[in-house]
């Protein structure tokens, strides 16, 4: 990864480089353990410069959270063309893989279990999580309704399973960096097809 501290880099570009490095550090270590010192060192800049750009450690985390949240919501929204069909799950996963390929820790940043239980960071994370859960709930409801299943608890149950399944898939992908978005899409399609051979 290129160092963000290179002279002559425009501020907006440098901020994006810092955010890219910070997403990886935060995704690996979580909000509780990630170090601004380590992020600054990897970026080739000083810790005060990060504070100059983002105001504080939490300001940097918020910038990362908004970046990955917008990225994920946009990707999942774009995959709604076949919502409610048997291909919808693969479409959604494929959109996520393509969107976060440059920053595979995006999902880990948004669903970080070490986030503070209250405050601006918590509220921002819940905002994006709620939006993604809402999109997932809509897809689950359409899928089950088309199959003749109308129990609201079934719909909520399927969406709950879906949210955790995506988290598991994203964590597996992080552990297998050699897998491309196309590889992951094909793998998910094979597995989902095997689960529903009809």
N, C-alpha and C positions, 0 to 999 in steps of 0.2 A: 504494500500500500504506500502511496506517495505521502511524504510528510507534508502536513498542512502549513508548516512554518516557512516554506519557501518564499523568498523575497519576490515581490512583484505580483503576488497572487491577490486578486480582488477580494475584498472583505466577504462578499456574499459567497464566493467560491470557497474561501477558507473556512467560513462557518459550516458549510456543507461537508467539507472534509473532516472537520472536528466532530460533527454530528455522526458521520459514518464510523469514525473510530470509537466514539463514545457508545454508540449502539452495540458494537461488538463487546466492549468492556462491560457495559451494563447487562447485556444479555448473558454473558458468561458468569458474572459475579453477583448480579442483582443490585438493586438500589442500596441495600444495606452495606455491601462490601466494596462496591466499585470506588476507585480512587481517582480524583481529579488529577493528582500528581502523575499517576500512571497514564492517564489519557493525554495529558500535556506532553509527557515524555515521548509517547508514541507519535504524537502529532508534530514533535520537533519545535514546540513553542513553550512559553512559560505559563505557569499556573495563573499568575495575575492576568495574562492576556485572555485566558478562558473566562475569567471573571469579568474582564472588560467587555467581552462579547455577550455573555449570557447572564451576568449579574451575580450568579451564585451557583453552587453545585446543583441545587434544585432547579434553577433556571435552565441549566444545561439539560437536566433530565426532562424537564417539561418540553424543551425544544425537540429532544429525541422522541418523546412520547407523541407529540403532535405530528412529527414526521412519519413515524410508523403507523399511527392511528389513521391519518389521512390516506396513507398508501394502502392499508388493508381495507378500509371501508370502500375506497374507490375501486379496488380490485374485485371485491366481493359483489359490489353493486353492478359492475360490468358483466358479471357472470350470470345475471338473472334472466337472460334471454330464453333459457330452457327451464326456468324455475318450475318445480313441481314434476318434472320428468325424471325418469330413471338415470338420465345423464347429468342431472343438475349437480350432484355431489362431485363428480369428476370435473365438470366445468369449473366449479368453485375452487377446488383444490388446484387445478391447473392455473387459474388466474392468480391465486395466492403465490404459487411457486414462481411464476414469471415476475410478479411484482416485487417479491422480496429476495430474489436471487442475489442482487448486489449487497443485501444486508440480511442474511439469513437469521439473524438474532432478533428480527423485528417482533415476531410473535412472543418471544421470551421477554422482551422489554414491556410489551403491553400487558402480558399476563404474569408479571413478576410477583411471586408470593411474598417478597420482602418489602413491598411498597408500604409506606406509612398508612395506618388505618383511617386517618382523617387528613384534611387539608387539600391544597390545590392540586398536588400530584395525584392523590387518590381520586379526587373529583374528575380530573381529566381522564384518568385511566377508565373510570367507571362510565364516563360519557361514551368513549369509543367501544368499550366492551358491550354496553347496552345497545349501541347501534348495530354491532355485529350480531349480537344475540337476537335482535329483532329481525334482521334479515334472515338469519338461520331459522327462526321460528316461522316466518312466512313460508319458507321453502318446505319445512317439515309439514306444516299444515296442508299446503297444496298437495304434497306427495301422498299423505295419508288420506286426504279427502278424495283424491282421484282413485284411490284403491278401495274406497268405501268405508274407511275408518274415521269416525266422527267424534270419538272420545277426546275431550280437551286434555285429559291427563296423558293419553297416548301421545298427543302432539307435543306436550311439554317434555315428556320423557324422551322422545326421539331427539328433540332439540338439545336436551341435556347431554345425551350420548354424543351427538354431533360435535358439540363444543369441545368435549374432552378428547374425542377422536382426533380432531384437527390439532389440538395441542400435542398429542402423542406423535402424530405424523411429523409435525414440525421439529420436535425434539429428536426424532429418529434421523431426520434429514441433516440436522446439525452434526450428528455423530457420523454421518456418511457424506462428507463434503465432495466426494468424487461424483456423486449423483447429480445430474443436471435436472433442470425443471422438466424437460421432456422425459427423462428417465423416471422421475417421480410420478409424472402424470400417467405414464404407461403402467407403472407398477400398481398404482392405486386402481386404475381401470381393470387390471387383471384380477386384483384381489376382490374388488366389489363385484365383478362379474362372477367369480367363483362362489361368492356368498349368495348370489341370486342367479343361478344358472338358467332359470326360465326367462 
